[in-house]
Amino acid sequence: MKNSLRFTWRVVSVLILPGGLTVVVLNQDAIIKLRAENEALLGGQQEAQRLELENQEIPRLRQDADEIEKLRAENQALPKLRNDVRQLRRQAGELAALRAENQRLLANGKATERPDVPAPLPADFLLRSNLRDAGLGTPEAAIQTFFWAMCQGNVERVSQCILERTPGIRYGDVDVQRQDLLKEWSRFSGFRIASKKENAPDTVLISLQTSPGGTEMQRIIKRVGNEWKLEE
């Protein structure tokens, strides 16, 4: 009986062992396959995470690319900017030199005068158009009357303004003298009294200018009665 049981157990063991081995082998294959699938899933998950990180970097990368393009454009414009700066510096130097030259000319009184712009007249310069017969009551009035008569060609009034050495004597034709005066004094612009000095009683020395800044000429004026007259 015992031998029969032993035999039976052995037969059963022989029959069960291959099945168990088969199950173990199948389980191992399944485990290996599952591991492979897990690894594949894990790799896919990591790849998805990497792609997500890269997608998050896209805006920054685009901004970096825009900045790089902007820098390239600026670098391309840099030579032109440098050239413009050189030109501006050269022009600034020329302007400074011109200003210095103008200041030097003004300081030396050599500034270029424009012919179409007349020099400013002194306040006491009496223009030809303002001359009148002011009488002979003062040295200043006598001078103005004299110049007025010369510009008008008024020979008689001119003779009244002059202290004649031989009173009452006329020389030459009056009409001819009148025409000569008009021609000679046609360009007379006016006058100013630069200075007046009393040399002696009833005698005054007057310095005259017939143009602004022109040469001074001196005339002696004497009082005869109530009138002042110019010496010849």
Residue pairs with C-beta under 8 A, 6 or more apart in sequence:
102 111
105 111
105 112
113 119
119 212
119 213
120 212
121 127
121 190
121 212
122 192
122 212
124 192
124 193
125 190
125 191
125 192
125 209
125 212
126 144
126 190
126 191
126 192
127 189
127 190
128 151
128 188
128 189
128 190
130 190
131 144
131 147
131 148
131 151
131 190
132 144
132 148
133 145
133 148
133 149
133 157
134 140
134 141
134 142
134 144
134 145
134 148
135 141
135 142
135 145
136 142
136 145
136 160
136 161
136 227
136 228
136 229
137 226
137 227
137 228
138 228
139 196
139 204
139 206
139 221
139 228
140 193
140 196
141 228
142 161
142 221
142 227
142 228
142 229
142 230
143 191
143 193
143 206
143 208
143 219
143 221
143 230
145 157
145 161
146 158
146 161
146 162
146 230
147 188
147 191
148 154
148 157
149 157
149 158
149 160
149 161
150 158
150 181
150 184
150 185
150 188
151 181
151 185
151 188
153 178
153 179
153 181
153 182
153 185
154 178
155 174
155 177
155 178
155 181
156 174
158 181
159 170
160 229
161 229
161 230
162 229
162 230
162 231
162 232
163 222
163 224
163 229
163 230
163 231
163 232
164 232
165 232
188 210
189 210
189 211
190 210
191 208
191 209
191 210
192 208
192 209
192 212
193 206
193 207
193 208
194 207
194 208
194 209
194 216
195 206
195 207
195 216
196 204
196 205
196 206
196 207
197 204
197 205
197 206
198 204
198 205
199 205
199 220
202 222
202 223
203 220
203 221
203 222
203 223
204 220
204 221
204 222
204 228
205 218
205 219
205 220
206 218
206 219
206 220
206 221
207 216
207 217
207 218
208 216
208 217
208 218
208 219
209 215
209 216
209 217
210 217
219 230
219 231
220 230
220 231
221 228
221 229
221 230
221 231
222 228
222 229
222 231
223 229
